[in-house]
């Protein structure tokens, strides 16, 4: 059987995702790294296994929040669902950085990634997304637990595979629950977190792409 050679259009990578979209996603992940190092140094100072376990606990917490939003008394609590999906996307980026995993190189995300960035919403099954999220988080938990038992189990490969699957699911989930542009939502969330820091006016900021504060603006 002859090999089929992929044809790449100008300004795209081999998966057909526009280069500017990949650049933006790389920027998201890099800014997440900077945010964590500056504003969550307590977690960054943990050994790698402990950091991964911490991220997995966060994702487990979000499983409960998603279910709670789904069965709210007044119907689905969409704002809570959107906030939780956004926080889950953030934690996936943090975890990927810990593993030196470039999320922008994952195939099979073209449509949902571009839609999330552009703020194009489509209908989807929230319950199915939540069940998928729970299943994948369970696999992440297994990978972490296996390390504690020194099992004959490739935790790194299992965790990385599940993290990629979670990223793909969350991008699809995002575009089904909101028409917010992902970059705008990330910026608003990070400003909300960072502004609570006692030295916020002295520190580098997400909204400024972590450039050093200008002289005279430290107070």
C-alpha angles and dihedrals in degrees: 000000000000119000118251112228115219115236115216121200119223112277095021138095126233092281091055095248112144112255092233089057092051090047090053092049091049087051091052092053094045092049089050089056091051092046092052094047093050104034103026102037090142090067095039089056091059119100114263096258091052092048092052090048090051092052091048091053089052090053091047089053090052090054088064093045092052092050090047091052090048095055099038113148095243093047130273110349096224098180090053090047092051092049092049094048089050092051090049091053089052093051091048089055091049092050092046090053090052089055094042088241116155106216092192089069095059112113124221097047102094101109098038095041093052092044092051091051093045095043095240110157127202132180118265144159107270093188092054091050091051092049089049090049092051092049093051093045088053089056090050089051090051091053091052094044092050089060091058091055093043086232124182088256131119097236095172094055093042093049094046093048092050093045090055090049090050092051091053092048094047093051089053091044091051094054091049096052103041147017092214115126109248095227092052092048093049092049094050091048094049093047088053092052098040097046089065091065114106091228096042093128091053099044132080112262141218092229090057094046086250095290113158114269114261117258111272094025097091094104 
